[in-house]
């Protein structure tokens, strides 16, 4: 990569890692499902003018992708972040969607992978088991379960996305935001009664977190990522994005009071090491690695 593009990668990393901290701070006041709806409502405002209609016959697939990623993945991942009480474990477990995507592509699309990739997948999932026994994670086991389910829906959405044609990054983000807002508001009304009525009382910190998630993490982060994958293979960009959970752990220690134990650090190293091996194998075979996602 050129020095200029390395700077762009680092901006993406900073935008996505910072989202763990700013979102966790915002969700002290705004419940997670409503926070997710607010993020997409803000994101939809500029992107509704930029979305392109999908190709004929693509609407069902597009809607399925939007619901899997926008409603189920993001809704569950923010709920997991809220329940976890730390930034480190959600940031690491989120990366399990990469081996999940590889397995789904093999099962659904018939994509093959070598034994080395299979070993990397096994190492990643074993890493989740190891960090699951860290005392900080054991205190909030439902957060781990929800983040794994969230990662599974992201993997499903990523595989479905491969069948979409003629969709640029802003159209994909825009349709995801448009189709997700109303279902998320309905779920929030059901599971978070009174949250919408209390929204005007949220402080500038909470609103700043929502604005950051919409415009810095999503619009800027994904926009720059799209620029990079137009210039380089996805598998060449993906290894750099492993800095996201590393930096998120650092932010958690510095600003959130995280104290990750040896099991979490070992398990995290196994998860991220497996993801790195998958990306490197995909690059050596000139195949695209799973698309990266922030929280």
N, C-alpha and C positions, 0 to 999 in steps of 0.2 A: 504494500500500500504506500501511496505517496504521503509525505508528512501532513499535507492538508487533509487527506482523508482519514488519517489517524486521529487528527483533532476532531473530525466529525464523529468518529467512533466513540471517542472519549466523551463527547457531548451527549451522545445517546446513552452511554453508560451512566453518566451523571444524572441525566433526566430520569431514567428508569429506576436507579437506585434511590434517588431522593424521593421518589413517589411512595416508597414503603414508609418513610418517616413522616412525610407531610400528610399522607392518608391516615396513618395511625393517629396522628395528632388531631386531625379533623373528626375522626370517628369517636373521640371522647365526647363530642357533642351531637353528632349526626349519626344515627344508626346505619349499619353497613349497607343494607339494601337501598335505603333512601339516598345514601351517599353515592351509590353506583348509579341510581337514576339521575341524580343531580349532575354527576359527571357527564353522562351521555346527553342530557338536555343541553348543557353548556356546549358540548362538542357539536351537537347537531346544528346550532345556530349558524356558524359559518359554513359548515359542510353541506347543508341542505341545498345550497346554490351550486355545488360543484359535483354532485353525484351524477353518474351516468346510468342509464337504464341497462339492465343486464341483457344478454343475448336472448332471443326467443327460446322459451322452454326452460330458462334458468331460474325463474322466480322461486320455485319450490326449494331448490338447492340453496339459493341465496338466503331465503328466509330461515332455513334450517341452520345455516352457518351463523347467521346473526343471533339466533336464539341460543345456540350452543355456546358461542363465545361471549356475546353481550350479556344475556340474562343469566345463564347457568354458570359459565366460567367466572366472569367478573363478580357476579352476585355472591357466589360461594367463596371465591378467593378473598374478597373484602370481609366477608363474615368470618373466615378462618383467621385473617389477620387481626380482627377485633378480638376473637376468642383466645388467640395465642398469647397475647400479652407480651410478646417479644417480636423482633423483626427478623432474627437470624433464621429460625426454623422455617417460617413461611417462605422466605427468599430462597432457601435451598430446596425445599420440597417442590416448589413451583417448577423447578428444572426437570422434574421427573416426567413432564409432558413430552420431552424429546425422545426418550426410549419408548414411551407409550405410542407416540406418533409413528416411530419406526415399526413397531409391532403391528399397529393397525394398518399401515401401508402394505405390510407383508400379507396380512390376513384379508384385507378388503381389495387392495389393488394388485396383489400378486407380486409386489416388489420383493426382490430377493436381497439377502444380506449374508455376508461371510461369517464364519465362526468367530472372528475377532470382534465384529459388531455385536454378535450374540453375547459374547463374554462381557463386552462393555455394558450392554443392557442389564445383564445379571448383576454386575458390580454396582450399577446405579440403584437398582431396586434393593440390593443388600444394604447399600448405604442408607436408604430410607429406614430400613429395619433397625440399623445400628443407632441412628440418631433418634429413633422413636423411643429408645430406652434411656435417653438423657433425662435427668430429673426435671429440667425446665420444660421438656416436651411432655413428660408423663403427667405433669400437673394439669395439662390441658389436652387430653388425648383427642377430643372431638375436633380440635383445630387441625390436627394432623390428618384425620379422616376426611374432613371437608376440603382441605387443600389437595389431597390426592384425588378426590372426586372432581374437584375443579380442574385439575390438570388433565384428567381423563376427558372432560368435555372440551377442553382446549385442543387435545389431540384429535378428537372426533371432528371438531370444527376445522382443524387444519387439513385433515384428510379430505373432508368434503370440499374445502376451498380449492383443492387441486383441480376439481372439475369445472370451476367457474372460468369463463372466458371474457376477456376484454374489460376486466375490473382493475382500475388502478388503486393505489393505496387510499386515496381520499374518498373514492366511491365506496370502497369496502368499509372504511371507518364510518363514513356518513350513513350508509344503510344500516350498519350495526347500531349506531346511535339512534336512528329514527325508529327502527323496529324494537328496540329494547326499552325505551323510556316508559311506555304505557304498561307493559307487563311488569316491569320493576316497581312502578308506582302502585299497581294493584297488589303485588306481593307485599310491599311495604305497608300498605293499608291493612292487610290481613295480619301480618306477623309483627308489625311495629306500630300498634295503634297509638294515635296521637302525635306521631313523629312529624308528620307534615305540618300540623298546626303549630308545632314548636319551632319549625324551621326559621321563622323571622327572628327568633331569639338567639340564633347561633352567632358566635363572635366572628371577628375578622379572621381569626386563626382557622376556624372551620371552613369559612368561605374561601380563604386562600388555598386550603388543601384541595377543595373541589376544583378551583380554577387551575391549580397546578396539575392536577390529574388530567383535566380536559385538554389544556393548551400546551403545557410543557411536556408532560409524559406522552400523551397521545398524539397531539398535532405535531409538535416539534420532534419528539423522539421517533415516532413512526415515519414522519416525513423525511428526516435525515436517514433513517434506516433504509427507506425505499430508494433514496439517492444512491446509497452505498451498494445495494444489491443490484442496481442497474449497471454498476461499474465492475463489480466483482462477483464471483460465485457465492451463493448464500453460505456454503460450507466454509468459505474463507473468512466471512464476517463473523459467523457464529462463535468461534473460539474467543474472540475479543469480548463478546457479550457475557462470557462467564465471569467477567469482572463485576457485573451487576450484583449478584448475590454476595460476592466478596466485599464490595463497597457497602452494601446494605448491612452486612454484619458489622462492619466498622462503624457505621452510623448508629446501629443499635447499641453498640458498646459505649460510644461517645455521648449519645444524646438520649437514649431510651432506657438505659440501665441494664442492658443485656449482659449476662455473664455466662456465655456458652461453655459447657463442660467438655471433657475429652470425648465423650460419645458423640456429641453433636458435631464437634470439629472433625472427628474421624469419619463419621457418617457423611458429613458434608463434603469432605475430600473425596469419598468414594462416589457420591452422586455426581459431583462436578467433574471428577476424573473420567467417569463413564461417559458423560455428555461430551467431553472433549474428545475422547477416542471415537465416538460416533461421528462427530463433525470431521475429524481428521480422516477417517475411513471414507466418508462421503466425498471429501475433497479429492482423495487419491483415486477414487473411482469416477470423478467428475459428475457426481449426482448431487442434486440439491439436498441440503440438510433441512430438517423441519424448520419452519419459520419461527423466528424468535418473537417472544411476547414479553411485555412488561406486566406488572400487576394492574 
